[in-house]
Amino acid sequence: MTTKTVNKLAVPGATLHYEVTGSGPVLLLIAGGLTDGGVFDLVVGQLAADYTVVTYDPRGNSRSPYDGRPADERVDRSAEDALALIDAVGGGEAAYVFGSSSGAITGLELITRHPERVRMLVAHEPPAVGVLPDAATAHAFFEDVHATYAEDGAMVALRLFAGGLGLDEDDRPAPEDLRPEYRQAVERMLANADVFFAHKLLPFTRYRPDLAALREVAAKIVPAAGADSAEHLPARPIAAIADEIGWPVVTFPGGHTGYATHPVAFATLLSRLLESDLTG
């Protein structure tokens, strides 16, 4: 069995919970939204056969508490958190990075700010809707979700959010059908809903990537989207970014959370993409 270590890393304004599994080149997996590092549990074992896999709870989520009261998130600070983890685990070596949803936005900002520290970024469905031709409509949706949270609470906002993003169509088992440890993880992540809707939703969805900077490092970026979510809002921005940097979108199994619903096929494709850098 591959050994996992559980660690803490102090960063400005927070303490990050992170876990390290396996050996080999560092592969940082960045969770999005209200989730935490546990969302990748089903793919870690397979990936850890060839990589030092690092998962973590983004600041303010689950086991990564803020030092003080929650404040609106900054994407640049989120990218610096990712860099701090790469430094802590890999020293001076560049890392492979996979980010999903707002975790992919963190990855885009990381490679923009520190391109020399990223060997390859697989950016899976970043909701950077500012790059879309109908950006105003998309922004209005997220503003509506935020207003719904303020008026009606997290669970009502979560239903609106999931429906608008196609997440209610993901082929996920009901919480009561999950094994106890996974049910506990789902409950842990749902407890992040208040912080997410109050302080993270709008800062991340308002993020507009520096497309000129991304074109400069296009050889290191793999745009990615789920086969079942390509027409939904979270997947549309990566198609626009892919056009800008001159690469096609790689289609992963499943939808927005394919790493959880189709873990073996998802991890297999991710490994093949990373190996293309190692061999070429």
C-alpha positions, 0 to 999 in steps of 0.5 A: 500500500502506498504511504500517505502523510498528512501535513500542515503548512502555514501561509499568510492568513491561513494554515493549509492541510495537505496530504502527500502520497507516492513518489516521483515527480510532484503532481499537485491536485487543486480542488475547486469550489466548496470541495477539499483535497478529499475530492480526489481520493479515488484517483490518488492511489492510481496516480501515486504509482508514478508521482508524488501526489499532493492534495490539499484543502484550499484556504478556508475550506474544511481542514485549512482554517483562516487565521482570522475571520473569512474575507473575500478570496483573491486568486493571486493569493490562491496561486501563491498558496499552490506555489508554497505547497510546491516549494514545501514538497518539491523544493526547487523542482517544477511540478505538474499541476491539475486543477478543476473548476476554481482550482483550474483558475488557481492553476492558470494564475499560478502558471501566469505568475510562476511559469518556471515552477509548472511543468504542465498544467491540466486546466479542467473546466475553469469557470473564467466566464469573462472570456465568453462572448456572453460574459454578461449573462454568465456573470449575472447568473453567478450574481444571482446565486450570490444574492440567493445565498444572502437571501435564502441561505446556502442550500437554496443557493447550492441547488440554483448553482448546481442546476445552472452548471449542470452539476445536478446531472453528474452521475454521482450516487446519493450520499446515503449510498456512499461508504461511511468515509465518503459520506463523511467527506461529502458532509465535510465539504458541504459545510464549506458552502457558506464560505464559498458562496459568501467569499469565493464564488464571485472573486473566482468567476470574475477572474479574467485570465491574462490570455497574452501571458498564457499564449507565452506558455501555451506548450505547458497548458492542456485545456480539458473538459468533461465529455458530459459537460462540454455544453455546460457553463463551467466547460465553455471558458476553457474552449475559448481559452484553448482557441486563444492558445492554439490547442484543442480541448482534451476530453476527459471521462464524465462531467465536471466531477469526472475524477469522482464519477469515473476515477479509473478512466480519468486517472488513466488519461491524466497519466497519459497526458503527464507522460507525454511531457516526460517522454517528449 
